[in-house]
Amino acid sequence: MKTSSVVEQPLRPGGLALTAHALALCNLPRDARVLDLGCGIGATLGYLDAEHRLAGFGLDASLEKLSRARLNNPGLSLIQSIAETLPLADSSVDVIFAECTLSLFDADAALRECARVLKRDGYLIVNDMYARDEAGIAALRQLPAESCIHNAMSQAQITTQLNAHNFRIIAWQDQSPTLKNFSAPTLSFDSFLAASRAKLGYYLLVARNSD
């Protein structure tokens, strides 16, 4: 008998309410196969299982986070790997979630892999930080590479990358108000200045694979 998953609130702007909102923008089959890209401690997986009965599996590079995810979600599949080389077959997934994780990857390589493993017309759901002022992006790139805002892009840059991998965006929403209620880690002075110059915001997008 399958053990019930624990629904734990994720540490990202908008939380599971934004996940639910994204799902409402999709028309998924009941037996949809879901991949959580950068699943962390398994919060989204637990929610999808408990509230939507969606069969999910997660991928993360951190063994520590996966160990915690296994405690929360003993019945779900979890894989230690990186987004840039997904250990999955072509056209094997119905929907991919990348919630506050795309900016942590090599976005071009990760999107190429997403396009490969998604079925035709499969869904890609992304929420993440973005630069609302392109003039400030250069300042973000001067921050340490491990900074969570170092790789933030503009809407135009994100759209260009998605188009390059044959994704068509069906929804783009500015969700910057979610940042006001999010207890983010304290930024260094340099990071604060760079974020201000780039007018960092938060977005949600839903795209479909055209391959």
QUIZILIN-V176645 format. One line per field, one symbol per residue. ss: DSSP state (@ for helix, = for strand, . for the rest). A space follows every 50 residues. Layout:
ss = ???
This chain:
ss = ..............@@@@@@@@@@........=====.....@@@@@@@@ @@..======..@@@@@@@@@@....====............=======. .@@@..@@@@@@@@@@@==============..@@@@@@@@......... ..==@@@@@@@@@@..========.@@@@@@.......@@@@@@@@@@.= =========..
